[in-house]
Structure formats: C-alpha cells, structure tokens
Amino acid sequence: MANRKSGASRRAFLQSTVPAIAGGFAAMSFPGQALAQQRGAMPAALPAASGTALVDESRIWSQEYWAMKGSVRLNMWRKRVGAPRPGQAPLPVLILVHGSSISSRSSYDLKFPGHGEYSMMNRFADWGYDVWTLDHEGYGRSSITNSNSDIASGAQDLKAATDLIARETGQQRHHMFGESSGALRVGLFAQNEPARVNRVVFSATTYTGEGSPTLATRAQQLPFYRANNRRPRDRSMIASIFTRDKAGTSEPGIEDAIAAMEMPLGDSVPTGTYLDMTANMPINDPEKILAPVLMLRGEYDGNSTEIDLINMYRRFPNNDKWYVTIPGAAHSLVYATNRHLTFHIVKSFLEMPPRLDSLKPA
C-alpha cells in the first residue's frame, strides 16, 4: 500500500483535490432546489433551452452614465428591473469588466437574434441585480487617448466607476466579474481597494501565463506592443476569438453579431493589456486579494493552463473560494454555447448564504 501511494501521479492528486471539489458543483443540489424537487415542484433536470431563453426586456430599465478619471470620460451602462426610486431597498450591485479586444456592451449586452439570451446584463438584472459595465479608457464610447490602457490604468478606471456607482446606489461594496484581462483589472482593483469589493469572479484569467499557447504566440508581437499604444482590431481578429482554441465551443455567426455592435466604435484597441499579459505577469498577487473568489476556466482555454490557475487558487487567503471548469467552453465564457452554465455558477456563488460557525473571520 505504501508503494502505491508514493507512486501516485500529480494528476491523480489534483483530480482528488481541488478539481474534484469544483466538479462537484455540477451535481450539487442547492437547498431550495432540493426542497422543490421533494415537493414535486421542479423536474430533476431542466431542459437546456431554459438556461438560454430570452429575458423579457420590457421589465428591464437601463441608463447611460459617464464617470470621470481626471479628464478621461468613461462610458457606463446600467440595467436593472425597474428604475430606482427614493426609499427603495437597494439591489445587490454587480459590475462586469470587459477584456482586451471587445468593449463593454458588445461583451455583456450582446444581441444575437434567434440564438437565445446572450446578454449577461439582462440575465442578472432579471435575477434581481443592479448590473453595471463600463468601457475602459481607449475602448468603445470612452475617451480615446494616447494611453495604452494597461491593467493598472484599468484598475484606476474601476475606482472612478465605483465612485459613481456608490453615489448612485448608496452602496460601497460591489460584486465584480471580469473576463480575460478584465479579470486582471478586477484582481488589481481588489488588491488596491479591498473595502470596495464584495465577491469577485475571475473568468478566463491567467496567473503567470506559463504554458499558455495563446500568450506564447502573442509574445512574438512584443516589439509592436512596446512601440505602439494601439493595435488593429478588425472582423477577422474578432472571428479568431472563436477559432484559436477549439471549434464547436460557440455558435456559428456569433462573430458577426459582435462585429455589428463593435466595429462602428472603431477598428483599433489599446495594446496595454496584451503587453502586460505577455511581458509583465503575474499582475495579480492572490495573497493580497481578501474577498471570496470564484475562478472559472473553459475546458479548452488556451490563455491559461489548469495547473497555473490552481497555483493561483491555492494562494487566495479567504477559504470561501471556488474553482470551476466550464465543460465544452474555450476562452470566452460569456460568448460560449454553454454560457448558461457560467451564469448559473456565478449566480450560485453570489448568493451563497452566510456562514454560521464561530470560526469565520471577523
């Protein structure tokens, strides 16, 4: 027996620890669901279409805002059920942070007719959240400047945005979701401003970048990123998001839906996040991120490796932390055919009931 234990592979060890815990969420019954099933109020398995059905947008109120970072104007977009009213109890705030190549509304409020709900803003607004997103400096509707809009700049954008959100909602702490370089922005903001952060979701992030085929390819362009503050972003670049990792993880035609929303806003984006992700990793220090954390990685994501992210996961000091693999998905989880799995897991994480034991941190 001793020899068999000592010969256990590292892979077997990983399968018996963190991934096993994370994988358990797929089969996990939450208390309300279990009770409903016992009463016959809910089938044991919901049809897949129920997770992607369109939200009734007649219930959703939206408004545009502008935050100021010095002289830089940052465009913000808000959605919730019903307009806010004086004296109304506040809704939980969820801030969605975009990545390197696509601005906020094309990322989180996408319209893809005939293919179900792709708007993460609509989905979480319908679930009772006050949902916000913003275009970072140099992206979308925000000010186009000479900055390369690196990760540090993005964290400053989030400070300006959360100042405005706090004024509008009266809430000082917010849930935050970031995808790809958006996750790096969220992580750095959480390090710098822990009192402003509630629960944090890292979607499609990377830690050191070691072993990433996407980042290794991207690093070949380092001289260009160092010499230029902007890079071309055309339809073919958008299409490459869905072909570089694994065919079949997204619906055909989604690149056209994104381009229809995104290309009128410009044909270039800043280089700063690409430069940081290829030359300056790690950006995030997990030991300084004190909030509860959910880490999400697509099964076929080429921006990271499982072992790199698990090394990051192990270093988060708050043991209210989840690591979940989204099956059948590649890098972008909000654009994936299986995006409904991401939304379900994020909602479950944000709505975890409070601990009752005496050992919880003060």
C-alpha positions as CSV (number, residue, x, y, z in Angstrom):
1,M,0.0,0.0,0.0
2,A,2.8,2.4,0.8
3,N,4.4,1.9,-2.5
4,R,1.2,2.5,-4.4
5,K,0.6,5.8,-2.5
6,S,4.1,7.1,-3.1
7,G,3.7,6.3,-6.8
8,A,0.5,8.3,-7.2
9,S,0.8,10.8,-10.0
10,R,0.5,14.5,-9.7
11,R,-2.5,14.3,-12.0
12,A,-4.2,11.8,-9.7
13,F,-3.5,14.1,-6.7
14,L,-5.1,17.1,-8.5
15,Q,-8.1,15.0,-9.5
16,S,-8.7,14.1,-5.9
17,T,-8.5,17.6,-4.5
18,V,-9.5,20.9,-6.0
19,P,-10.9,19.8,-9.3
20,A,-13.0,17.2,-7.6
21,I,-14.4,19.8,-5.3
22,A,-15.1,22.1,-8.2
23,G,-16.6,19.4,-10.4
24,G,-19.0,18.6,-7.5
25,F,-20.9,21.7,-8.2
26,A,-22.3,20.1,-11.4
27,A,-24.1,17.5,-9.3
28,M,-24.7,19.7,-6.3
29,S,-28.3,20.3,-5.2
30,F,-28.8,23.7,-3.5
31,P,-31.3,23.7,-0.6
32,G,-34.1,25.5,-2.4
33,Q,-33.8,23.2,-5.4
34,A,-33.8,20.0,-3.3
35,L,-36.8,21.1,-1.4
36,A,-38.7,21.9,-4.6
37,Q,-37.9,18.6,-6.0
38,Q,-39.1,16.8,-2.9
39,R,-42.4,18.6,-3.3
40,G,-42.7,17.8,-7.0
41,A,-42.5,21.5,-7.9
42,M,-39.5,21.1,-10.2
43,P,-38.2,18.4,-12.5
44,A,-34.9,16.7,-11.6
45,A,-33.3,18.2,-14.8
46,L,-34.4,21.4,-16.6
47,P,-34.4,21.5,-20.4
48,A,-31.2,23.0,-21.7
49,A,-33.2,25.7,-23.5
50,S,-34.5,27.1,-20.2
51,G,-31.0,28.4,-19.4
52,T,-30.7,30.4,-22.7
53,A,-34.3,31.6,-23.1
54,L,-34.6,35.3,-23.8
55,V,-35.3,37.6,-20.8
56,D,-38.4,39.8,-21.0
57,E,-36.7,43.1,-21.7
58,S,-39.9,45.0,-21.0
59,R,-39.1,44.6,-17.3
60,I,-35.6,45.9,-17.7
61,W,-34.7,49.6,-17.1
62,S,-31.4,50.9,-18.5
63,Q,-29.4,54.1,-18.4
64,E,-26.1,55.5,-19.6
65,Y,-23.7,57.3,-17.3
66,W,-20.3,59.0,-17.5
67,A,-17.6,58.6,-14.9
68,M,-14.6,60.9,-14.9
69,K,-11.0,59.8,-14.4
70,G,-9.3,63.2,-14.4
71,S,-10.1,64.5,-17.9
72,V,-10.9,61.0,-19.3
73,R,-14.6,60.3,-19.8
74,L,-15.6,56.7,-19.1
75,N,-18.9,55.5,-20.6
76,M,-21.0,53.3,-18.3
77,W,-24.2,51.3,-18.8
78,R,-26.6,50.2,-16.2
79,K,-29.5,47.7,-16.2
80,R,-32.0,46.5,-13.5
81,V,-35.6,45.6,-13.1
82,G,-37.4,48.9,-12.8
83,A,-35.9,52.4,-12.4
84,P,-34.5,53.1,-8.9
85,R,-36.9,55.0,-6.6
86,P,-36.2,57.1,-3.5
87,G,-36.6,55.0,-0.3
88,Q,-36.4,51.7,-2.3
89,A,-34.3,48.9,-0.8
90,P,-31.0,48.7,-2.8
91,L,-30.4,45.8,-5.1
92,P,-27.0,44.0,-5.0
93,V,-24.6,45.6,-7.4
94,L,-22.7,43.5,-10.0
95,I,-20.0,45.2,-12.1
96,L,-19.0,43.4,-15.4
97,V,-15.5,44.2,-16.6
98,H,-14.5,43.6,-20.3
99,G,-11.3,42.2,-21.8
100,S,-8.7,43.3,-24.2
101,S,-10.4,43.4,-27.6
102,I,-14.2,44.0,-27.2
103,S,-15.8,46.9,-25.3
104,S,-18.4,46.5,-22.6
105,R,-21.8,46.4,-24.3
106,S,-20.7,44.1,-27.0
107,S,-19.2,41.9,-24.3
108,Y,-22.1,41.8,-21.8
109,D,-25.2,43.1,-23.6
110,L,-24.9,41.3,-26.9
111,K,-27.8,40.8,-29.2
112,F,-27.6,37.6,-31.3
113,P,-31.1,37.2,-32.8
114,G,-32.5,33.7,-33.0
115,H,-29.9,32.3,-30.6
116,G,-31.4,32.9,-27.1
117,E,-30.1,35.2,-24.4
118,Y,-26.5,36.3,-24.7
119,S,-26.8,39.5,-22.5
120,M,-25.3,38.8,-19.1
121,M,-26.7,42.1,-18.1
122,N,-30.2,41.1,-19.0
123,R,-29.8,37.7,-17.3
124,F,-28.6,39.1,-13.9
125,A,-30.9,42.1,-14.0
126,D,-33.8,39.7,-14.4
127,W,-32.4,37.8,-11.4
128,G,-32.6,40.9,-9.2
129,Y,-29.2,42.5,-9.6
130,D,-28.3,46.1,-10.3
131,V,-25.9,45.5,-13.2
132,W,-23.2,47.9,-14.4
133,T,-20.5,47.8,-17.0
134,L,-18.0,50.4,-18.4
135,D,-15.8,51.0,-21.4
136,H,-12.2,51.3,-20.3
137,E,-10.1,54.2,-21.4
138,G,-9.4,53.9,-25.2
139,Y,-12.3,51.5,-25.8
140,G,-15.8,51.8,-27.1
141,R,-17.6,55.0,-26.2
142,S,-15.0,56.2,-23.7
143,S,-12.3,58.8,-24.4
144,I,-9.7,57.7,-26.9
145,T,-6.3,58.9,-25.5
146,N,-2.6,58.3,-26.0
147,S,-2.6,55.8,-23.2
148,N,-2.1,52.1,-23.9
149,S,-4.8,51.4,-21.2
150,D,-2.8,48.8,-19.3
151,I,-4.0,46.8,-16.3
152,A,-3.0,49.5,-13.8
153,S,-5.0,52.1,-15.9
154,G,-8.0,49.7,-15.9
155,A,-7.9,49.5,-12.1
156,Q,-8.0,53.3,-11.9
157,D,-11.0,53.2,-14.3
158,L,-12.7,50.9,-11.9
159,K,-12.0,53.3,-9.0
160,A,-13.7,56.2,-10.9
161,A,-16.6,53.9,-11.9
162,T,-17.2,52.6,-8.3
163,D,-17.1,56.2,-7.0
164,L,-20.1,56.9,-9.3
165,I,-21.9,53.7,-8.5
166,A,-21.6,54.4,-4.8
167,R,-23.1,57.8,-5.3
168,E,-26.0,56.4,-7.4
169,T,-26.8,53.4,-5.3
170,G,-25.6,54.3,-1.8
171,Q,-23.7,51.0,-1.7
172,Q,-19.9,51.0,-1.0
173,R,-19.2,47.3,-1.8
174,H,-19.9,45.6,-5.1
175,H,-19.7,42.2,-6.7
176,M,-17.3,42.2,-9.6
177,F,-17.0,39.9,-12.6
178,G,-14.0,40.2,-15.0
179,E,-13.3,38.1,-18.1
180,S,-9.8,37.6,-19.5
181,S,-7.8,40.8,-19.0
182,G,-10.9,42.2,-17.3
183,A,-10.3,39.6,-14.6
184,L,-6.8,41.0,-14.2
185,R,-8.2,44.5,-13.8
186,V,-10.7,43.3,-11.2
187,G,-7.9,41.4,-9.3
188,L,-5.7,44.5,-9.2
189,F,-8.6,46.7,-8.1
190,A,-9.5,44.2,-5.3
191,Q,-5.8,44.3,-4.1
192,N,-5.9,48.2,-4.1
193,E,-9.4,48.7,-2.8
194,P,-10.4,45.7,-0.6
195,A,-13.1,47.8,1.2
196,R,-15.0,48.3,-2.1
197,V,-15.2,44.7,-3.1
198,N,-17.8,42.1,-2.1
199,R,-17.5,38.8,-4.1
200,V,-15.1,38.5,-7.1
201,V,-15.3,36.3,-10.2
202,F,-12.2,35.6,-12.3
203,S,-13.4,34.3,-15.6
204,A,-10.8,33.1,-18.2
205,T,-8.0,34.7,-16.3
206,T,-4.3,33.8,-16.3
207,Y,-1.8,33.9,-13.4
208,T,1.9,33.6,-14.6
209,G,1.0,32.7,-18.1
210,E,3.3,29.7,-18.0
211,G,2.3,27.0,-20.5
212,S,-0.2,29.2,-22.4
213,P,-0.1,28.6,-26.1
214,T,-2.1,31.8,-26.8
215,L,0.3,34.0,-24.8
216,A,3.3,32.3,-26.3
217,T,2.1,33.2,-29.8
218,R,1.1,36.7,-28.7
219,A,4.6,37.3,-27.2
220,Q,6.0,37.2,-30.8
221,Q,4.5,40.7,-31.2
222,L,6.1,42.2,-28.1
223,P,8.2,44.7,-30.1
224,F,5.0,46.1,-31.7
225,Y,3.1,46.3,-28.3
226,R,6.1,48.2,-26.8
227,A,6.3,50.6,-29.7
228,N,2.6,51.3,-30.2
229,N,-0.3,52.2,-27.9
230,R,-3.0,50.8,-30.2
231,R,-3.4,47.7,-32.4
232,P,-5.7,46.8,-35.3
233,R,-9.0,45.1,-34.4
234,D,-11.0,44.0,-37.4
235,R,-13.6,41.4,-38.2
236,S,-11.0,38.7,-38.7
237,M,-9.5,39.4,-35.3
238,I,-12.9,39.1,-33.7
239,A,-13.5,35.8,-35.6
240,S,-10.2,34.4,-34.3
241,I,-11.5,34.5,-30.7
242,F,-13.8,31.6,-31.7
243,T,-11.3,29.5,-33.7
244,R,-8.0,29.7,-31.9
245,D,-8.7,27.2,-29.1
246,K,-11.4,24.7,-30.1
247,A,-14.0,24.6,-32.8
248,G,-17.6,23.9,-31.7
249,T,-17.5,25.8,-28.4
250,S,-19.5,28.7,-29.8
251,E,-22.4,29.1,-32.1
252,P,-21.7,29.9,-35.8
253,G,-22.3,33.5,-36.6
254,I,-21.6,35.0,-33.2
255,E,-18.6,36.8,-34.5
256,D,-20.9,38.7,-36.9
257,A,-23.2,39.7,-34.1
258,I,-20.3,41.1,-32.1
259,A,-18.8,42.9,-35.1
260,A,-22.2,44.5,-35.9
261,M,-22.1,46.1,-32.4
262,E,-18.4,46.7,-32.1
263,M,-17.0,47.8,-35.4
264,P,-18.9,51.1,-35.6
265,L,-17.0,52.1,-32.4
266,G,-13.6,51.8,-34.2
267,D,-11.1,49.5,-35.8
268,S,-8.3,49.6,-33.2
269,V,-8.0,49.0,-29.4
270,P,-5.2,49.7,-26.9
271,T,-2.1,47.4,-26.6
272,G,-1.6,47.7,-22.8
273,T,-3.3,44.5,-21.7
274,Y,-1.5,42.4,-24.4
275,L,1.8,43.9,-23.3
276,D,1.1,43.2,-19.6
277,M,-0.1,39.6,-20.3
278,T,3.0,38.7,-22.4
279,A,5.8,40.6,-20.5
280,N,4.7,41.6,-17.0
281,M,3.0,38.6,-15.5
282,P,1.9,37.9,-12.8
283,I,-0.1,41.1,-12.5
284,N,-2.3,39.8,-9.6
285,D,-1.0,38.8,-6.2
286,P,-3.6,36.4,-4.9
287,E,-2.4,36.7,-1.3
288,K,-3.5,40.3,-1.3
289,I,-7.0,39.5,-2.6
290,L,-9.0,39.1,0.5
291,A,-12.5,38.8,-0.9
292,P,-14.4,35.5,-1.6
293,V,-13.3,34.3,-5.1
294,L,-14.8,32.2,-7.9
295,M,-12.3,31.1,-10.6
296,L,-13.8,29.9,-13.9
297,R,-11.8,28.3,-16.7
298,G,-13.2,26.9,-20.0
299,E,-12.2,23.3,-20.7
300,Y,-10.2,24.3,-23.8
301,D,-8.9,27.8,-22.8
302,G,-5.6,28.4,-24.4
303,N,-4.9,31.6,-22.4
304,S,-4.1,29.5,-19.3
305,T,-3.4,26.1,-18.0
306,E,-5.2,24.3,-15.2
307,I,-2.1,23.9,-13.1
308,D,-1.2,27.6,-13.4
309,L,-4.7,28.6,-12.2
310,I,-4.8,26.1,-9.4
311,N,-1.5,27.5,-8.2
312,M,-3.2,30.9,-8.0
313,Y,-6.3,29.4,-6.4
314,R,-4.2,27.9,-3.6
315,R,-2.8,31.3,-2.6
316,F,-6.1,33.1,-2.0
317,P,-6.3,33.6,1.7
318,N,-10.1,33.6,2.0
319,N,-11.2,30.0,2.0
320,D,-14.6,31.0,0.7
321,K,-13.3,30.2,-2.8
322,W,-14.4,28.1,-5.7
323,Y,-12.6,26.7,-8.8
324,V,-14.9,25.5,-11.6
325,T,-14.2,24.2,-15.1
326,I,-16.9,25.0,-17.6
327,P,-17.2,22.0,-19.9
328,G,-17.4,22.4,-23.7
329,A,-16.1,26.0,-23.5
330,A,-12.9,27.7,-24.7
331,H,-11.5,31.2,-23.7
332,S,-14.6,33.4,-23.7
333,L,-17.3,32.0,-21.3
334,V,-19.9,34.7,-21.8
335,Y,-19.9,34.0,-25.6
336,A,-19.8,30.2,-25.3
337,T,-22.7,28.0,-26.4
338,N,-22.6,26.8,-22.7
339,R,-22.7,30.3,-21.3
340,H,-25.8,29.4,-19.3
341,L,-23.6,27.1,-17.2
342,T,-21.3,30.1,-16.4
343,F,-24.3,32.3,-15.5
344,H,-25.7,29.6,-13.2
345,I,-22.4,29.1,-11.4
346,V,-21.9,32.8,-10.9
347,K,-25.4,33.3,-9.5
348,S,-24.9,30.4,-7.1
349,F,-21.6,31.9,-5.9
350,L,-23.0,35.4,-5.4
351,E,-26.0,34.0,-3.5
352,M,-24.2,31.8,-1.0
353,P,-25.8,32.1,2.4
354,P,-23.7,33.5,5.2
355,R,-21.6,31.2,7.4
356,L,-22.9,30.4,10.9
357,D,-19.9,28.9,12.5
358,S,-17.9,30.6,15.2
359,L,-14.6,30.2,13.2
360,K,-15.5,32.7,10.5
361,P,-13.2,35.7,10.1
362,A,-14.1,38.8,11.9
